[in-house]
């Protein structure tokens, strides 16, 4: 997901930026693998955070960075956290809400998606310790978006056939002409 904007700490940080997978890259359709060895997780997560900040995002899934590990990072005004091997729980009082979403892997596109307003993310931290994180609002929506990525799904999967074709054409056009990114297409 995208919205937050900040700069990197130094010019050297640019060397730590992952190359993103843009639609229709096959990495976006592959289900990620459970992390069992946490040796390199802190380094990968650090690079993912730097990539997300550099690209003005608030959430980033590993497969968007062409990685195979089941993990994502999130940074908003309320939270900065990595979620490794996340699973999603939906509280009984959660409600579906419809809102606009964008995605770093789909530049120039905004899609209306229905998501739960509250979730519980059961995951592990970068050291393998189990965590239980209740989220609401923007953070709940972001977690659902990123976990879908980890399952090989994307937000355009929520669209009907015609809107999906328009979305695919929009992304292809933007990737050919980055100036088009400034004019986001709403579906």
Secondary structure per residue as TSV (DSSP state, phi and psi in degrees):
chain	resnum	aa	ss	phi	psi
A	1	X	-	360.0	155.0
A	2	X	B	-127.0	149.7
A	3	X	-	173.7	-43.0
A	4	X	-	-75.8	142.0
A	5	X	-	-129.7	126.3
A	6	X	-	-152.1	170.0
A	7	X	-	-103.0	164.7
A	8	X	-	-78.8	160.7
A	9	X	S	-69.4	-32.4
A	10	X	S	-154.0	166.3
A	11	X	G	-62.9	-28.8
A	12	X	G	-65.4	-26.4
A	13	X	G	-63.1	-24.3
A	14	X	G	-60.7	-29.8
A	15	X	G	-69.3	-13.1
A	16	X	G	-99.9	12.3
A	17	X	-	-88.7	128.6
A	18	X	-	-76.0	149.1
A	19	X	-	-76.4	129.2
A	20	X	-	-81.2	150.1
A	21	X	-	-88.9	119.6
A	22	X	-	-102.6	144.8
A	23	X	T	-55.9	133.7
A	24	X	T	-100.4	33.2
A	25	X	-	-49.7	133.8
A	26	X	G	-61.5	-25.3
A	27	X	G	-58.1	-30.6
A	28	X	G	-72.8	-16.1
A	29	X	G	-104.7	-0.6
A	30	X	S	-95.0	133.8
A	31	X	-	-71.3	133.9
A	32	X	-	-77.3	164.5
A	33	X	B	-103.7	143.4
A	34	X	-	-58.1	140.4
A	35	X	-	-85.7	125.1
A	36	X	-	-116.2	-26.3
A	37	X	-	-109.8	114.9
A	38	X	-	-94.3	8.3
A	39	X	T	-53.0	-48.0
A	40	X	T	-101.0	0.2
A	41	X	H	-58.1	-46.7
A	42	X	H	-57.9	-38.0
A	43	X	H	-69.7	-45.6
A	44	X	H	-60.9	-43.6
A	45	X	H	-62.8	-42.3
A	46	X	H	-58.8	-44.9
A	47	X	H	-65.6	-36.8
A	48	X	H	-64.9	-43.2
A	49	X	H	-59.8	-45.2
A	50	X	H	-63.3	-40.3
A	51	X	H	-63.3	-45.5
A	52	X	H	-61.3	-45.3
A	53	X	H	-64.1	-44.6
A	54	X	H	-59.9	-35.4
A	55	X	T	-93.1	7.3
A	56	X	T	63.0	40.8
A	57	X	B	-104.3	168.7
A	58	X	S	-115.3	-10.9
A	59	X	E	-150.1	148.5
A	60	X	E	-153.9	125.5
A	61	X	E	-93.0	150.3
A	62	X	G	-56.6	-41.0
A	63	X	G	-69.7	-16.3
A	64	X	G	-71.2	-19.1
A	65	X	G	-100.6	12.7
A	66	X	T	64.8	29.8
A	67	X	-	-101.4	159.2
A	68	X	-	-104.0	-8.3
A	69	X	B	-73.6	145.3
A	70	X	S	-83.8	89.7
A	71	X	E	-161.1	154.4
A	72	X	E	-145.3	162.3
A	73	X	E	-120.4	152.1
A	74	X	E	-142.0	139.7
A	75	X	E	-146.3	116.3
A	76	X	-	-131.5	-172.3
A	77	X	S	-65.8	-23.6
A	78	X	S	-95.4	-25.2
A	79	X	-	-150.2	146.2
A	80	X	E	-137.4	107.6
A	81	X	E	-154.7	149.9
A	82	X	E	-103.6	140.8
A	83	X	E	-120.9	115.6
A	84	X	E	-108.3	133.4
A	85	X	E	54.8	48.1
A	86	X	E	-73.8	146.1
A	87	X	E	-129.7	148.2
A	88	X	E	-106.4	132.4
A	89	X	E	-118.0	143.0
A	90	X	-	-111.6	114.6
A	91	X	-	-63.0	153.7
A	92	X	T	-60.1	-32.0
A	93	X	T	-90.4	7.5
A	94	X	-	-70.6	145.7
A	95	X	-	-124.5	146.9
A	96	X	E	-75.8	131.9
A	97	X	E	-129.1	144.3
A	98	X	E	-102.5	135.3
A	99	X	E	-157.2	167.1
A	100	X	E	-79.0	137.3
A	101	X	E	-131.2	149.7
A	102	X	E	-126.9	173.2
A	103	X	-	-152.1	136.3
A	104	X	T	-61.1	-27.8
A	105	X	T	-84.4	-4.3
A	106	X	S	-130.2	66.9
A	107	X	T	-59.4	140.4
A	108	X	T	82.0	6.3
A	109	X	E	-120.0	136.0
A	110	X	E	-125.3	128.4
A	111	X	E	-124.9	137.4
A	112	X	E	-83.7	123.0
A	113	X	E	-133.5	141.8
A	114	X	E	-92.1	126.5
A	115	X	E	-137.9	161.9
A	116	X	E	-74.7	142.5
A	117	X	S	-80.1	-13.0
A	118	X	E	-139.8	140.6
A	119	X	E	-146.1	165.0
A	120	X	E	-121.1	123.1
A	121	X	E	-103.8	117.0
A	122	X	E	-99.4	121.7
A	123	X	E	-151.6	-167.8
A	124	X	E	-123.8	153.8
A	125	X	-	-87.0	-173.9
A	126	X	T	-66.5	-14.4
A	127	X	T	-100.7	-0.3
A	128	X	S	93.5	4.4
A	129	X	-	-78.1	136.6
A	130	X	E	-68.7	138.4
A	131	X	E	-131.3	150.5
A	132	X	E	-126.9	112.7
A	133	X	E	-122.8	106.5
A	134	X	E	-76.7	134.5
A	135	X	E	-130.7	149.3
A	136	X	E	-140.4	168.3
A	137	X	H	60.3	-137.4
A	138	X	H	-55.0	-41.5
A	139	X	H	-65.9	-37.7
A	140	X	H	-64.9	-42.6
A	141	X	H	-65.0	-44.0
A	142	X	H	-60.3	-45.7
A	143	X	H	-59.9	-43.0
A	144	X	H	-63.5	-42.3
A	145	X	H	-60.2	-48.4
A	146	X	H	-70.2	-38.3
A	147	X	H	-66.6	-34.7
A	148	X	H	-59.0	-43.5
A	149	X	H	-55.3	-46.8
A	150	X	H	-62.5	-23.5
A	151	X	T	-91.8	5.7
A	152	X	T	81.8	20.5
A	153	X	-	-116.1	158.2
A	154	X	-	-132.2	167.5
A	155	X	G	-67.2	-19.2
A	156	X	G	-74.8	-12.6
A	157	X	G	-66.0	-15.4
A	158	X	G	-84.0	-7.5
A	159	X	S	-90.3	155.1
A	160	X	-	-72.3	172.1
A	161	X	H	-57.2	-48.1
A	162	X	H	-67.2	-45.8
A	163	X	H	-65.1	-33.4
A	164	X	H	-66.1	-41.3
A	165	X	H	-62.4	-41.2
A	166	X	H	-63.0	-42.6
A	167	X	H	-61.0	-45.1
A	168	X	H	-62.3	-42.8
A	169	X	H	-64.4	-40.4
A	170	X	H	-60.9	-46.8
A	171	X	H	-64.0	-43.2
A	172	X	H	-60.3	-41.3
A	173	X	H	-64.4	-44.9
A	174	X	H	-64.1	-41.0
A	175	X	H	-66.9	-26.6
A	176	X	H	-79.1	-31.2
A	177	X	-	-136.0	90.9
A	178	X	G	-56.1	-21.2
A	179	X	G	-61.7	-26.3
A	180	X	G	-67.4	-20.5
A	181	X	G	-60.6	-26.6
A	182	X	G	-69.5	-24.2
A	183	X	S	-108.2	91.3
A	184	X	-	-71.9	136.9
A	185	X	E	-91.9	123.5
A	186	X	E	-96.5	130.9
A	187	X	-	-124.1	360.0
